[in-house]
Amino acid sequence: MTNQINKNIVVGISGGIAAYKSAELVRGLIKAGTNVRVCMTAAAMQFITPLTFQALSGNPVHSDLLDTDAEAGMGHIELARWADMILIAPASADFMARLSIGMANDLLSTLCLASTAPIHLAPAMNRVMWDNPATQHNLHILLQRGIKTHGPASGEQACGEIGAGRMLEPSELVHQSLTALACMDKPQFLQGKHVLLTAGPTREAIDPVRYITNRSSGKMGYSIAIAARDLGATVTIISGPVSLAPPQGVEVIKVESAEEMHTATLRAAKNADIFIATAAVSDFATKEIFTKKIKKSGEHLHLQLKQNADILADVSHQSDDLFTVGFAAETHNLMEYARSKLDRKKLDLIVANPVGEGKGFDQDTNQLEIIWHDGHLSLPEKDKQLLAYELMDIIVERYNSHFG
Ligand SMILES: Cc1cc2nc3c(=O)[nH]c(=O)nc-3n(C[C@H](O)[C@H](O)[C@H](O)COP(=O)(O)O)c2cc1C
């Protein structure tokens, strides 16, 4: 991926066992096109060397508040001003405590106190430390002050215990940081508008334990929902089964089959201004759902399939004043199929993306061809969240030229 987001992030690393994961975090942020400078606490340097971060970030690592040489270069105040965002990962219990009472006894805590940039924390610690009322009290104070937290996740910990306290995976932290950076200073173009999306796959039951589905992860749809929310819209996702957390401030209506998605979507579309159909809806469902698990008998099993109703076409025909956006995921003849779908289903805009051979489905990146009746734009491969913001900007522009 090329440089896409010219923002400055100070990655603060405090002394926790998860510090090794921050090497991947710094790498991911740089790969996504951000400028990174690393600031480590003295404890962090006991877990991982500054040399690793110097090599990864291409910049000297900052650690010493009272170093005259460092102050003559990029001192703590310049670093505080340089930052568009301060991301502390891992954030130790000790660091959270110091931050909550406004300590400035090392470079990282002084930096936080001296900067007006938003502060994001990825806490990581033993589950008992995390649950301790002292840590929870500090967390509460930090949240009230507008500091954002990412995680911690639950699961097996380095100490062998199981519970909440693991640092979020670096790829997830990269994704959440990019989202936060991209929505800084976004004008609220969709204030008062309702954006409805479908997302994820559908499941067509065969018997009580089996179903037909596809490889859609819902990531693109959920990313677009976040982008629409950040433009001020009220957002509803009609979601097939996915393993994604519901985005904050977005209504998620969960469905399984194409038929359930059809009913829920047509109902919700009556109150929507923009409809974006990103779901990979199964074209076919089984004619009959067996009530008992099918047992093996003979070499072949013949299933009869029937065509499902077309959600996108039905929604677009139901309402003339709904701006309708379709998605076309194709393995070949991408543009040709997309243009024909645009006309056939009476859409206002269609977003085509190549799938298969490791592209599209269940990936963190995507590439898009955006087509409308008298125009076309290509968005090259990049993080799905960044693409979602660019796509929403185009949808707003087309929506305004249609109804404006
Ligand atoms: C082996 C080891 C692992 C530790 N892991 C963590 C941890 O994961 N999270 C945490 O909050 N503290 C952890 N600590 C304790 C911190 O390192 C300690 O509180 C330190 O003072 C934090 O300093 P800092 O906040 O300035 O980085 C660990 C300590 C040791 C010895």
The ligand as an SDF file (V2000), in Angstrom:
LIG
                    3D

 31 33  0  0  0  0  0  0  0  0999 V2000
    7.7610   -9.9210   33.8850 C   0  0  0  0  0  0  0  0  0  0  0  0
    6.8660   -8.7450   34.1600 C   0  0  0  0  0  0  0  0  0  0  0  0
    5.7470   -8.5750   33.4050 C   0  0  0  0  0  0  0  0  0  0  0  0
    4.8850   -7.5060   33.6490 C   0  0  0  0  0  0  0  0  0  0  0  0
    3.7900   -7.3510   32.8540 N   0  0  0  0  0  0  0  0  0  0  0  0
    2.9580   -6.3340   33.1060 C   0  0  0  0  0  0  0  0  0  0  0  0
    1.7990   -6.1720   32.3060 C   0  0  0  0  0  0  0  0  0  0  0  0
    1.5510   -6.9460   31.3720 O   0  0  0  0  0  0  0  0  0  0  0  0
    0.9730   -5.1360   32.5630 N   0  0  0  0  0  0  0  0  0  0  0  0
    1.2350   -4.2390   33.5910 C   0  0  0  0  0  0  0  0  0  0  0  0
    0.4180   -3.3350   33.7620 O   0  0  0  0  0  0  0  0  0  0  0  0
    2.3310   -4.3890   34.3460 N   0  0  0  0  0  0  0  0  0  0  0  0
    3.1940   -5.3800   34.1330 C   0  0  0  0  0  0  0  0  0  0  0  0
    4.3180   -5.5190   34.9230 N   0  0  0  0  0  0  0  0  0  0  0  0
    4.6020   -4.4970   35.9290 C   0  0  0  0  0  0  0  0  0  0  0  0
    5.1850   -3.2330   35.3060 C   0  0  0  0  0  0  0  0  0  0  0  0
    6.3180   -3.5480   34.5210 O   0  0  0  0  0  0  0  0  0  0  0  0
    5.5330   -2.2220   36.3780 C   0  0  0  0  0  0  0  0  0  0  0  0
    4.3430   -1.7880   37.0100 O   0  0  0  0  0  0  0  0  0  0  0  0
    6.2870   -1.0060   35.8420 C   0  0  0  0  0  0  0  0  0  0  0  0
    6.5190   -0.1190   36.9260 O   0  0  0  0  0  0  0  0  0  0  0  0
    5.5200   -0.2690   34.7580 C   0  0  0  0  0  0  0  0  0  0  0  0
    6.2270    0.9090   34.4470 O   0  0  0  0  0  0  0  0  0  0  0  0
    5.7320    1.9310   33.3180 P   0  0  0  0  0  0  0  0  0  0  0  0
    4.2830    2.1200   33.5160 O   0  0  0  0  0  0  0  0  0  0  0  0
    6.5150    3.1640   33.5730 O   0  0  0  0  0  0  0  0  0  0  0  0
    6.0750    1.3500   32.0200 O   0  0  0  0  0  0  0  0  0  0  0  0
    5.1890   -6.5870   34.6970 C   0  0  0  0  0  0  0  0  0  0  0  0
    6.3420   -6.7620   35.4480 C   0  0  0  0  0  0  0  0  0  0  0  0
    7.1570   -7.8390   35.2050 C   0  0  0  0  0  0  0  0  0  0  0  0
    8.3940   -7.9940   36.0430 C   0  0  0  0  0  0  0  0  0  0  0  0
  1  2  1  0
  2  3  1  0
  2 30  2  0
  3  4  2  0
  4  5  1  0
  4 28  1  0
  5  6  2  0
  6  7  1  0
  6 13  1  0
  7  8  2  0
  7  9  1  0
  9 10  1  0
 10 11  2  0
 10 12  1  0
 12 13  2  0
 13 14  1  0
 14 15  1  0
 14 28  1  0
 15 16  1  0
 16 17  1  0
 16 18  1  0
 18 19  1  0
 18 20  1  0
 20 21  1  0
 20 22  1  0
 22 23  1  0
 23 24  1  0
 24 25  2  0
 24 26  1  0
 24 27  1  0
 28 29  2  0
 29 30  1  0
 30 31  1  0
M  END
$$$$
